[in-house]
């Protein structure tokens, strides 16, 4: 069955939320519903979908601020790594206290440990631990669809910052080189900001390669 993946760019940081569903079925899941949640809710309504699951790659405010509104309307299960739960529940650690008009927390979530398989709709989604941008950063890999939701770990010819709470350059370097770059070269990588890319493209051109020399990782 073909999985439709629709990117909804939202908020002042142009964060990518990914709405995932099958044609002619109502049940759906969404990855990283961020600040522009009215835009996201409108699109869900237009498609007449029912959100059953929310997957969070990490807990920075621009990726989570649609969670409560979606939960209020659809009562989905919200998944996040156990290691990022503290950010989800702390406005200082998720940076909503600095960057939005409210101190934002998500009080209800379902956590997973490292490298679990989530059964979401008709998909098996592998959670790949990718600390570095945050300590609980996670990529979601759908092997049979050849798709990776990589949040702010990996971008098109770039990678996430590591100078915020719980970020770490060495961990980020290892996550990209030893986890993400071990996936098949033709895997489509869907980042939290910017354009989609492939593993092959980033193995060739991503500047993360130079950081082991620059910073002696």
Biotite code that builds the C-alpha atoms (Angstrom):
import biotite.structure as struc

atoms = struc.array([
    struc.Atom([0.000, 0.000, 0.000], chain_id="A", res_id=1, res_name="UNK", atom_name="CA", element="C"),
    struc.Atom([1.366, 3.394, -0.969], chain_id="A", res_id=2, res_name="UNK", atom_name="CA", element="C"),
    struc.Atom([2.021, 5.774, 1.903], chain_id="A", res_id=3, res_name="UNK", atom_name="CA", element="C"),
    struc.Atom([1.360, 9.410, 1.047], chain_id="A", res_id=4, res_name="UNK", atom_name="CA", element="C"),
    struc.Atom([3.809, 11.754, 2.774], chain_id="A", res_id=5, res_name="UNK", atom_name="CA", element="C"),
    struc.Atom([2.928, 15.420, 2.658], chain_id="A", res_id=6, res_name="UNK", atom_name="CA", element="C"),
    struc.Atom([5.348, 18.059, 3.934], chain_id="A", res_id=7, res_name="UNK", atom_name="CA", element="C"),
    struc.Atom([3.715, 21.012, 5.675], chain_id="A", res_id=8, res_name="UNK", atom_name="CA", element="C"),
    struc.Atom([6.149, 23.884, 6.215], chain_id="A", res_id=9, res_name="UNK", atom_name="CA", element="C"),
    struc.Atom([5.128, 25.893, 9.248], chain_id="A", res_id=10, res_name="UNK", atom_name="CA", element="C"),
    struc.Atom([6.202, 28.455, 11.817], chain_id="A", res_id=11, res_name="UNK", atom_name="CA", element="C"),
    struc.Atom([8.796, 31.185, 11.804], chain_id="A", res_id=12, res_name="UNK", atom_name="CA", element="C"),
    struc.Atom([11.614, 28.660, 11.444], chain_id="A", res_id=13, res_name="UNK", atom_name="CA", element="C"),
    struc.Atom([10.038, 26.914, 8.424], chain_id="A", res_id=14, res_name="UNK", atom_name="CA", element="C"),
    struc.Atom([9.877, 23.599, 10.227], chain_id="A", res_id=15, res_name="UNK", atom_name="CA", element="C"),
    struc.Atom([8.798, 20.567, 8.228], chain_id="A", res_id=16, res_name="UNK", atom_name="CA", element="C"),
    struc.Atom([5.894, 18.587, 9.590], chain_id="A", res_id=17, res_name="UNK", atom_name="CA", element="C"),
    struc.Atom([5.121, 15.373, 7.716], chain_id="A", res_id=18, res_name="UNK", atom_name="CA", element="C"),
    struc.Atom([1.530, 14.228, 7.378], chain_id="A", res_id=19, res_name="UNK", atom_name="CA", element="C"),
    struc.Atom([1.386, 10.531, 6.470], chain_id="A", res_id=20, res_name="UNK", atom_name="CA", element="C"),
    struc.Atom([-1.671, 8.653, 5.270], chain_id="A", res_id=21, res_name="UNK", atom_name="CA", element="C"),
    struc.Atom([-3.057, 6.179, 2.748], chain_id="A", res_id=22, res_name="UNK", atom_name="CA", element="C"),
    struc.Atom([-5.429, 7.248, 0.016], chain_id="A", res_id=23, res_name="UNK", atom_name="CA", element="C"),
    struc.Atom([-9.027, 6.295, 0.687], chain_id="A", res_id=24, res_name="UNK", atom_name="CA", element="C"),
    struc.Atom([-8.305, 5.716, 4.384], chain_id="A", res_id=25, res_name="UNK", atom_name="CA", element="C"),
    struc.Atom([-8.854, 8.133, 7.236], chain_id="A", res_id=26, res_name="UNK", atom_name="CA", element="C"),
    struc.Atom([-6.254, 6.962, 9.750], chain_id="A", res_id=27, res_name="UNK", atom_name="CA", element="C"),
    struc.Atom([-2.990, 8.905, 9.639], chain_id="A", res_id=28, res_name="UNK", atom_name="CA", element="C"),
    struc.Atom([0.108, 9.851, 11.595], chain_id="A", res_id=29, res_name="UNK", atom_name="CA", element="C"),
    struc.Atom([2.180, 13.008, 11.701], chain_id="A", res_id=30, res_name="UNK", atom_name="CA", element="C"),
    struc.Atom([5.860, 13.640, 12.347], chain_id="A", res_id=31, res_name="UNK", atom_name="CA", element="C"),
    struc.Atom([6.909, 16.783, 14.260], chain_id="A", res_id=32, res_name="UNK", atom_name="CA", element="C"),
    struc.Atom([3.827, 19.036, 14.232], chain_id="A", res_id=33, res_name="UNK", atom_name="CA", element="C"),
    struc.Atom([5.381, 22.402, 15.020], chain_id="A", res_id=34, res_name="UNK", atom_name="CA", element="C"),
    struc.Atom([4.451, 26.030, 15.569], chain_id="A", res_id=35, res_name="UNK", atom_name="CA", element="C"),
    struc.Atom([2.075, 26.539, 12.649], chain_id="A", res_id=36, res_name="UNK", atom_name="CA", element="C"),
    struc.Atom([-0.427, 24.064, 13.970], chain_id="A", res_id=37, res_name="UNK", atom_name="CA", element="C"),
    struc.Atom([-3.498, 25.904, 12.610], chain_id="A", res_id=38, res_name="UNK", atom_name="CA", element="C"),
    struc.Atom([-2.147, 25.308, 9.110], chain_id="A", res_id=39, res_name="UNK", atom_name="CA", element="C"),
    struc.Atom([-1.573, 21.667, 10.008], chain_id="A", res_id=40, res_name="UNK", atom_name="CA", element="C"),
    struc.Atom([-5.050, 21.240, 11.511], chain_id="A", res_id=41, res_name="UNK", atom_name="CA", element="C"),
    struc.Atom([-6.633, 22.827, 8.452], chain_id="A", res_id=42, res_name="UNK", atom_name="CA", element="C"),
    struc.Atom([-4.867, 20.409, 6.148], chain_id="A", res_id=43, res_name="UNK", atom_name="CA", element="C"),
    struc.Atom([-5.857, 17.419, 8.274], chain_id="A", res_id=44, res_name="UNK", atom_name="CA", element="C"),
    struc.Atom([-9.456, 18.609, 8.119], chain_id="A", res_id=45, res_name="UNK", atom_name="CA", element="C"),
    struc.Atom([-9.307, 19.166, 4.349], chain_id="A", res_id=46, res_name="UNK", atom_name="CA", element="C"),
    struc.Atom([-8.215, 15.568, 3.850], chain_id="A", res_id=47, res_name="UNK", atom_name="CA", element="C"),
    struc.Atom([-10.764, 14.300, 6.389], chain_id="A", res_id=48, res_name="UNK", atom_name="CA", element="C"),
    struc.Atom([-8.082, 12.396, 8.282], chain_id="A", res_id=49, res_name="UNK", atom_name="CA", element="C"),
    struc.Atom([-8.008, 11.015, 11.797], chain_id="A", res_id=50, res_name="UNK", atom_name="CA", element="C"),
    struc.Atom([-4.604, 11.395, 13.458], chain_id="A", res_id=51, res_name="UNK", atom_name="CA", element="C"),
    struc.Atom([-3.802, 8.216, 15.358], chain_id="A", res_id=52, res_name="UNK", atom_name="CA", element="C"),
    struc.Atom([-0.123, 8.824, 16.159], chain_id="A", res_id=53, res_name="UNK", atom_name="CA", element="C"),
    struc.Atom([2.358, 11.665, 16.562], chain_id="A", res_id=54, res_name="UNK", atom_name="CA", element="C"),
    struc.Atom([6.069, 10.888, 16.151], chain_id="A", res_id=55, res_name="UNK", atom_name="CA", element="C"),
    struc.Atom([8.547, 13.381, 17.564], chain_id="A", res_id=56, res_name="UNK", atom_name="CA", element="C"),
    struc.Atom([12.154, 13.327, 16.389], chain_id="A", res_id=57, res_name="UNK", atom_name="CA", element="C"),
    struc.Atom([13.140, 15.599, 19.283], chain_id="A", res_id=58, res_name="UNK", atom_name="CA", element="C"),
    struc.Atom([11.552, 18.070, 21.661], chain_id="A", res_id=59, res_name="UNK", atom_name="CA", element="C"),
    struc.Atom([12.604, 21.558, 20.571], chain_id="A", res_id=60, res_name="UNK", atom_name="CA", element="C"),
    struc.Atom([9.690, 23.964, 20.584], chain_id="A", res_id=61, res_name="UNK", atom_name="CA", element="C"),
    struc.Atom([9.473, 24.423, 16.802], chain_id="A", res_id=62, res_name="UNK", atom_name="CA", element="C"),
    struc.Atom([8.806, 20.691, 16.406], chain_id="A", res_id=63, res_name="UNK", atom_name="CA", element="C"),
    struc.Atom([6.295, 20.149, 19.213], chain_id="A", res_id=64, res_name="UNK", atom_name="CA", element="C"),
    struc.Atom([3.975, 23.149, 19.485], chain_id="A", res_id=65, res_name="UNK", atom_name="CA", element="C"),
    struc.Atom([1.173, 21.547, 17.519], chain_id="A", res_id=66, res_name="UNK", atom_name="CA", element="C"),
    struc.Atom([1.064, 18.458, 19.717], chain_id="A", res_id=67, res_name="UNK", atom_name="CA", element="C"),
    struc.Atom([-1.440, 19.631, 22.321], chain_id="A", res_id=68, res_name="UNK", atom_name="CA", element="C"),
    struc.Atom([-3.869, 21.052, 19.746], chain_id="A", res_id=69, res_name="UNK", atom_name="CA", element="C"),
    struc.Atom([-3.803, 17.814, 17.737], chain_id="A", res_id=70, res_name="UNK", atom_name="CA", element="C"),
    struc.Atom([-4.158, 15.714, 20.891], chain_id="A", res_id=71, res_name="UNK", atom_name="CA", element="C"),
    struc.Atom([-7.137, 17.778, 22.015], chain_id="A", res_id=72, res_name="UNK", atom_name="CA", element="C"),
    struc.Atom([-8.961, 17.143, 18.743], chain_id="A", res_id=73, res_name="UNK", atom_name="CA", element="C"),
    struc.Atom([-7.883, 13.609, 17.815], chain_id="A", res_id=74, res_name="UNK", atom_name="CA", element="C"),
    struc.Atom([-6.470, 11.934, 20.978], chain_id="A", res_id=75, res_name="UNK", atom_name="CA", element="C"),
    struc.Atom([-3.504, 10.257, 19.248], chain_id="A", res_id=76, res_name="UNK", atom_name="CA", element="C"),
    struc.Atom([-0.621, 8.424, 20.880], chain_id="A", res_id=77, res_name="UNK", atom_name="CA", element="C"),
    struc.Atom([2.450, 10.680, 21.012], chain_id="A", res_id=78, res_name="UNK", atom_name="CA", element="C"),
    struc.Atom([5.836, 8.965, 20.784], chain_id="A", res_id=79, res_name="UNK", atom_name="CA", element="C"),
    struc.Atom([9.187, 10.405, 21.845], chain_id="A", res_id=80, res_name="UNK", atom_name="CA", element="C"),
    struc.Atom([12.490, 8.978, 23.027], chain_id="A", res_id=81, res_name="UNK", atom_name="CA", element="C"),
    struc.Atom([12.758, 8.558, 26.786], chain_id="A", res_id=82, res_name="UNK", atom_name="CA", element="C"),
    struc.Atom([15.915, 10.687, 26.698], chain_id="A", res_id=83, res_name="UNK", atom_name="CA", element="C"),
    struc.Atom([14.034, 13.724, 25.357], chain_id="A", res_id=84, res_name="UNK", atom_name="CA", element="C"),
    struc.Atom([11.027, 13.516, 27.663], chain_id="A", res_id=85, res_name="UNK", atom_name="CA", element="C"),
    struc.Atom([12.565, 16.059, 30.046], chain_id="A", res_id=86, res_name="UNK", atom_name="CA", element="C"),
    struc.Atom([12.780, 18.591, 27.205], chain_id="A", res_id=87, res_name="UNK", atom_name="CA", element="C"),
    struc.Atom([9.169, 17.942, 26.291], chain_id="A", res_id=88, res_name="UNK", atom_name="CA", element="C"),
    struc.Atom([8.124, 18.867, 29.817], chain_id="A", res_id=89, res_name="UNK", atom_name="CA", element="C"),
    struc.Atom([10.444, 21.844, 30.443], chain_id="A", res_id=90, res_name="UNK", atom_name="CA", element="C"),
    struc.Atom([9.960, 25.198, 28.606], chain_id="A", res_id=91, res_name="UNK", atom_name="CA", element="C"),
    struc.Atom([13.547, 26.220, 29.358], chain_id="A", res_id=92, res_name="UNK", atom_name="CA", element="C"),
    struc.Atom([14.978, 23.053, 27.850], chain_id="A", res_id=93, res_name="UNK", atom_name="CA", element="C"),
    struc.Atom([12.707, 23.018, 24.793], chain_id="A", res_id=94, res_name="UNK", atom_name="CA", element="C"),
    struc.Atom([13.306, 26.795, 24.352], chain_id="A", res_id=95, res_name="UNK", atom_name="CA", element="C"),
    struc.Atom([9.655, 27.765, 24.077], chain_id="A", res_id=96, res_name="UNK", atom_name="CA", element="C"),
    struc.Atom([10.186, 30.219, 26.965], chain_id="A", res_id=97, res_name="UNK", atom_name="CA", element="C"),
    struc.Atom([12.612, 32.184, 24.781], chain_id="A", res_id=98, res_name="UNK", atom_name="CA", element="C"),
    struc.Atom([11.164, 31.858, 21.312], chain_id="A", res_id=99, res_name="UNK", atom_name="CA", element="C"),
    struc.Atom([7.386, 31.843, 21.465], chain_id="A", res_id=100, res_name="UNK", atom_name="CA", element="C"),
    struc.Atom([4.559, 33.645, 23.188], chain_id="A", res_id=101, res_name="UNK", atom_name="CA", element="C"),
    struc.Atom([4.031, 30.831, 25.679], chain_id="A", res_id=102, res_name="UNK", atom_name="CA", element="C"),
    struc.Atom([5.926, 28.420, 27.861], chain_id="A", res_id=103, res_name="UNK", atom_name="CA", element="C"),
    struc.Atom([4.992, 25.174, 26.201], chain_id="A", res_id=104, res_name="UNK", atom_name="CA", element="C"),
    struc.Atom([4.960, 21.680, 27.637], chain_id="A", res_id=105, res_name="UNK", atom_name="CA", element="C"),
    struc.Atom([3.519, 18.342, 26.551], chain_id="A", res_id=106, res_name="UNK", atom_name="CA", element="C"),
    struc.Atom([2.447, 16.470, 29.656], chain_id="A", res_id=107, res_name="UNK", atom_name="CA", element="C"),
    struc.Atom([1.310, 13.205, 28.089], chain_id="A", res_id=108, res_name="UNK", atom_name="CA", element="C"),
    struc.Atom([3.541, 11.101, 25.865], chain_id="A", res_id=109, res_name="UNK", atom_name="CA", element="C"),
    struc.Atom([4.580, 7.515, 25.284], chain_id="A", res_id=110, res_name="UNK", atom_name="CA", element="C"),
    struc.Atom([8.315, 6.960, 25.457], chain_id="A", res_id=111, res_name="UNK", atom_name="CA", element="C"),
    struc.Atom([10.442, 4.304, 23.837], chain_id="A", res_id=112, res_name="UNK", atom_name="CA", element="C"),
    struc.Atom([13.916, 3.089, 24.588], chain_id="A", res_id=113, res_name="UNK", atom_name="CA", element="C"),
    struc.Atom([16.680, 2.866, 22.017], chain_id="A", res_id=114, res_name="UNK", atom_name="CA", element="C"),
    struc.Atom([15.996, 1.071, 18.735], chain_id="A", res_id=115, res_name="UNK", atom_name="CA", element="C"),
    struc.Atom([12.446, -0.130, 19.041], chain_id="A", res_id=116, res_name="UNK", atom_name="CA", element="C"),
    struc.Atom([10.025, -1.041, 16.264], chain_id="A", res_id=117, res_name="UNK", atom_name="CA", element="C"),
    struc.Atom([6.769, 0.899, 16.363], chain_id="A", res_id=118, res_name="UNK", atom_name="CA", element="C"),
    struc.Atom([3.728, -0.576, 14.638], chain_id="A", res_id=119, res_name="UNK", atom_name="CA", element="C"),
    struc.Atom([2.035, 2.476, 13.162], chain_id="A", res_id=120, res_name="UNK", atom_name="CA", element="C"),
    struc.Atom([-0.980, 1.895, 10.919], chain_id="A", res_id=121, res_name="UNK", atom_name="CA", element="C"),
    struc.Atom([0.285, -0.752, 8.466], chain_id="A", res_id=122, res_name="UNK", atom_name="CA", element="C"),
    struc.Atom([3.945, 0.206, 8.850], chain_id="A", res_id=123, res_name="UNK", atom_name="CA", element="C"),
    struc.Atom([6.860, -1.054, 10.915], chain_id="A", res_id=124, res_name="UNK", atom_name="CA", element="C"),
    struc.Atom([8.823, 2.022, 11.895], chain_id="A", res_id=125, res_name="UNK", atom_name="CA", element="C"),
    struc.Atom([12.304, 1.545, 13.326], chain_id="A", res_id=126, res_name="UNK", atom_name="CA", element="C"),
    struc.Atom([13.462, 4.087, 15.903], chain_id="A", res_id=127, res_name="UNK", atom_name="CA", element="C"),
    struc.Atom([17.125, 4.906, 15.338], chain_id="A", res_id=128, res_name="UNK", atom_name="CA", element="C"),
    struc.Atom([18.813, 6.737, 18.234], chain_id="A", res_id=129, res_name="UNK", atom_name="CA", element="C"),
    struc.Atom([20.704, 9.745, 16.849], chain_id="A", res_id=130, res_name="UNK", atom_name="CA", element="C"),
    struc.Atom([21.847, 11.906, 19.788], chain_id="A", res_id=131, res_name="UNK", atom_name="CA", element="C"),
    struc.Atom([23.809, 15.057, 19.117], chain_id="A", res_id=132, res_name="UNK", atom_name="CA", element="C"),
    struc.Atom([21.259, 17.754, 18.329], chain_id="A", res_id=133, res_name="UNK", atom_name="CA", element="C"),
    struc.Atom([19.526, 16.644, 21.529], chain_id="A", res_id=134, res_name="UNK", atom_name="CA", element="C"),
    struc.Atom([20.392, 13.639, 23.649], chain_id="A", res_id=135, res_name="UNK", atom_name="CA", element="C"),
    struc.Atom([17.146, 11.903, 22.724], chain_id="A", res_id=136, res_name="UNK", atom_name="CA", element="C"),
    struc.Atom([17.205, 12.760, 19.040], chain_id="A", res_id=137, res_name="UNK", atom_name="CA", element="C"),
    struc.Atom([15.614, 9.975, 17.006], chain_id="A", res_id=138, res_name="UNK", atom_name="CA", element="C"),
    struc.Atom([15.255, 9.138, 13.327], chain_id="A", res_id=139, res_name="UNK", atom_name="CA", element="C"),
    struc.Atom([12.278, 7.079, 12.168], chain_id="A", res_id=140, res_name="UNK", atom_name="CA", element="C"),
    struc.Atom([13.070, 4.596, 9.420], chain_id="A", res_id=141, res_name="UNK", atom_name="CA", element="C"),
    struc.Atom([10.428, 2.888, 7.296], chain_id="A", res_id=142, res_name="UNK", atom_name="CA", element="C"),
    struc.Atom([12.514, 0.258, 5.556], chain_id="A", res_id=143, res_name="UNK", atom_name="CA", element="C"),
    struc.Atom([9.947, -1.012, 3.087], chain_id="A", res_id=144, res_name="UNK", atom_name="CA", element="C"),
    struc.Atom([9.131, 2.556, 2.009], chain_id="A", res_id=145, res_name="UNK", atom_name="CA", element="C"),
    struc.Atom([12.802, 3.572, 1.780], chain_id="A", res_id=146, res_name="UNK", atom_name="CA", element="C"),
    struc.Atom([12.155, 6.661, 3.905], chain_id="A", res_id=147, res_name="UNK", atom_name="CA", element="C"),
    struc.Atom([13.914, 8.220, 6.889], chain_id="A", res_id=148, res_name="UNK", atom_name="CA", element="C"),
    struc.Atom([12.429, 11.016, 8.996], chain_id="A", res_id=149, res_name="UNK", atom_name="CA", element="C"),
    struc.Atom([15.605, 12.553, 10.401], chain_id="A", res_id=150, res_name="UNK", atom_name="CA", element="C"),
    struc.Atom([14.464, 15.691, 12.241], chain_id="A", res_id=151, res_name="UNK", atom_name="CA", element="C"),
    struc.Atom([17.300, 18.132, 12.867], chain_id="A", res_id=152, res_name="UNK", atom_name="CA", element="C"),
    struc.Atom([20.062, 15.538, 12.837], chain_id="A", res_id=153, res_name="UNK", atom_name="CA", element="C"),
    struc.Atom([20.743, 15.642, 9.100], chain_id="A", res_id=154, res_name="UNK", atom_name="CA", element="C"),
    struc.Atom([19.863, 18.287, 6.522], chain_id="A", res_id=155, res_name="UNK", atom_name="CA", element="C"),
    struc.Atom([20.460, 18.676, 2.813], chain_id="A", res_id=156, res_name="UNK", atom_name="CA", element="C"),
    struc.Atom([24.217, 19.363, 2.772], chain_id="A", res_id=157, res_name="UNK", atom_name="CA", element="C"),
    struc.Atom([24.132, 20.196, 6.461], chain_id="A", res_id=158, res_name="UNK", atom_name="CA", element="C"),
    struc.Atom([23.392, 18.989, 9.982], chain_id="A", res_id=159, res_name="UNK", atom_name="CA", element="C"),
    struc.Atom([21.795, 20.210, 13.184], chain_id="A", res_id=160, res_name="UNK", atom_name="CA", element="C"),
    struc.Atom([23.326, 22.549, 15.712], chain_id="A", res_id=161, res_name="UNK", atom_name="CA", element="C"),
    struc.Atom([24.850, 21.018, 18.814], chain_id="A", res_id=162, res_name="UNK", atom_name="CA", element="C"),
    struc.Atom([25.246, 24.020, 21.119], chain_id="A", res_id=163, res_name="UNK", atom_name="CA", element="C"),
    struc.Atom([21.799, 23.872, 22.755], chain_id="A", res_id=164, res_name="UNK", atom_name="CA", element="C"),
    struc.Atom([20.819, 21.954, 25.892], chain_id="A", res_id=165, res_name="UNK", atom_name="CA", element="C"),
    struc.Atom([21.951, 18.292, 25.705], chain_id="A", res_id=166, res_name="UNK", atom_name="CA", element="C"),
    struc.Atom([23.584, 18.793, 22.294], chain_id="A", res_id=167, res_name="UNK", atom_name="CA", element="C"),
    struc.Atom([26.986, 17.262, 21.613], chain_id="A", res_id=168, res_name="UNK", atom_name="CA", element="C"),
    struc.Atom([29.119, 17.453, 18.474], chain_id="A", res_id=169, res_name="UNK", atom_name="CA", element="C"),
    struc.Atom([30.882, 14.146, 18.960], chain_id="A", res_id=170, res_name="UNK", atom_name="CA", element="C"),
    struc.Atom([27.571, 12.336, 19.404], chain_id="A", res_id=171, res_name="UNK", atom_name="CA", element="C"),
    struc.Atom([26.109, 14.100, 16.374], chain_id="A", res_id=172, res_name="UNK", atom_name="CA", element="C"),
    struc.Atom([29.098, 13.102, 14.268], chain_id="A", res_id=173, res_name="UNK", atom_name="CA", element="C"),
    struc.Atom([28.766, 9.481, 15.360], chain_id="A", res_id=174, res_name="UNK", atom_name="CA", element="C"),
    struc.Atom([25.002, 9.459, 14.814], chain_id="A", res_id=175, res_name="UNK", atom_name="CA", element="C"),
    struc.Atom([25.353, 10.612, 11.233], chain_id="A", res_id=176, res_name="UNK", atom_name="CA", element="C"),
    struc.Atom([28.395, 8.581, 10.251], chain_id="A", res_id=177, res_name="UNK", atom_name="CA", element="C"),
    struc.Atom([27.707, 5.374, 12.151], chain_id="A", res_id=178, res_name="UNK", atom_name="CA", element="C"),
    struc.Atom([23.906, 5.238, 12.065], chain_id="A", res_id=179, res_name="UNK", atom_name="CA", element="C"),
    struc.Atom([22.399, 7.257, 9.227], chain_id="A", res_id=180, res_name="UNK", atom_name="CA", element="C"),
    struc.Atom([25.181, 6.675, 6.707], chain_id="A", res_id=181, res_name="UNK", atom_name="CA", element="C"),
    struc.Atom([24.882, 2.921, 7.217], chain_id="A", res_id=182, res_name="UNK", atom_name="CA", element="C"),
    struc.Atom([21.409, 2.950, 5.686], chain_id="A", res_id=183, res_name="UNK", atom_name="CA", element="C"),
    struc.Atom([20.997, 2.122, 1.986], chain_id="A", res_id=184, res_name="UNK", atom_name="CA", element="C"),
    struc.Atom([22.325, 4.853, -0.298], chain_id="A", res_id=185, res_name="UNK", atom_name="CA", element="C"),
    struc.Atom([18.988, 5.395, -2.009], chain_id="A", res_id=186, res_name="UNK", atom_name="CA", element="C"),
    struc.Atom([17.131, 6.050, 1.257], chain_id="A", res_id=187, res_name="UNK", atom_name="CA", element="C"),
    struc.Atom([15.116, 9.259, 1.037], chain_id="A", res_id=188, res_name="UNK", atom_name="CA", element="C"),
    struc.Atom([15.945, 11.484, 4.001], chain_id="A", res_id=189, res_name="UNK", atom_name="CA", element="C"),
    struc.Atom([13.220, 13.889, 5.132], chain_id="A", res_id=190, res_name="UNK", atom_name="CA", element="C"),
    struc.Atom([14.691, 16.565, 7.432], chain_id="A", res_id=191, res_name="UNK", atom_name="CA", element="C"),
    struc.Atom([13.127, 18.884, 9.963], chain_id="A", res_id=192, res_name="UNK", atom_name="CA", element="C"),
    struc.Atom([14.012, 21.928, 7.861], chain_id="A", res_id=193, res_name="UNK", atom_name="CA", element="C"),
    struc.Atom([14.825, 22.428, 4.210], chain_id="A", res_id=194, res_name="UNK", atom_name="CA", element="C"),
    struc.Atom([14.777, 20.117, 1.218], chain_id="A", res_id=195, res_name="UNK", atom_name="CA", element="C"),
    struc.Atom([14.712, 16.338, 1.172], chain_id="A", res_id=196, res_name="UNK", atom_name="CA", element="C"),
    struc.Atom([17.885, 14.490, 0.237], chain_id="A", res_id=197, res_name="UNK", atom_name="CA", element="C"),
    struc.Atom([19.305, 10.969, -0.012], chain_id="A", res_id=198, res_name="UNK", atom_name="CA", element="C"),
    struc.Atom([21.889, 9.093, 2.009], chain_id="A", res_id=199, res_name="UNK", atom_name="CA", element="C"),
    struc.Atom([24.120, 8.834, -1.053], chain_id="A", res_id=200, res_name="UNK", atom_name="CA", element="C"),
    struc.Atom([23.991, 12.589, -1.613], chain_id="A", res_id=201, res_name="UNK", atom_name="CA", element="C"),
    struc.Atom([24.963, 13.347, 1.970], chain_id="A", res_id=202, res_name="UNK", atom_name="CA", element="C"),
    struc.Atom([27.726, 10.745, 2.103], chain_id="A", res_id=203, res_name="UNK", atom_name="CA", element="C"),
    struc.Atom([29.288, 12.564, -0.834], chain_id="A", res_id=204, res_name="UNK", atom_name="CA", element="C"),
    struc.Atom([28.696, 16.202, 0.041], chain_id="A", res_id=205, res_name="UNK", atom_name="CA", element="C"),
    struc.Atom([27.727, 16.693, 3.688], chain_id="A", res_id=206, res_name="UNK", atom_name="CA", element="C"),
    struc.Atom([30.285, 18.801, 5.587], chain_id="A", res_id=207, res_name="UNK", atom_name="CA", element="C"),
    struc.Atom([30.043, 16.588, 8.679], chain_id="A", res_id=208, res_name="UNK", atom_name="CA", element="C"),
    struc.Atom([32.958, 14.651, 7.155], chain_id="A", res_id=209, res_name="UNK", atom_name="CA", element="C"),
    struc.Atom([35.357, 17.497, 7.921], chain_id="A", res_id=210, res_name="UNK", atom_name="CA", element="C"),
    struc.Atom([34.482, 17.872, 11.579], chain_id="A", res_id=211, res_name="UNK", atom_name="CA", element="C"),
    struc.Atom([36.532, 14.917, 12.776], chain_id="A", res_id=212, res_name="UNK", atom_name="CA", element="C"),
    struc.Atom([39.610, 16.725, 11.477], chain_id="A", res_id=213, res_name="UNK", atom_name="CA", element="C"),
    struc.Atom([38.548, 20.222, 12.505], chain_id="A", res_id=214, res_name="UNK", atom_name="CA", element="C"),
    struc.Atom([37.589, 19.300, 16.050], chain_id="A", res_id=215, res_name="UNK", atom_name="CA", element="C"),
    struc.Atom([39.649, 16.130, 16.504], chain_id="A", res_id=216, res_name="UNK", atom_name="CA", element="C"),
    struc.Atom([36.580, 14.028, 17.272], chain_id="A", res_id=217, res_name="UNK", atom_name="CA", element="C"),
])
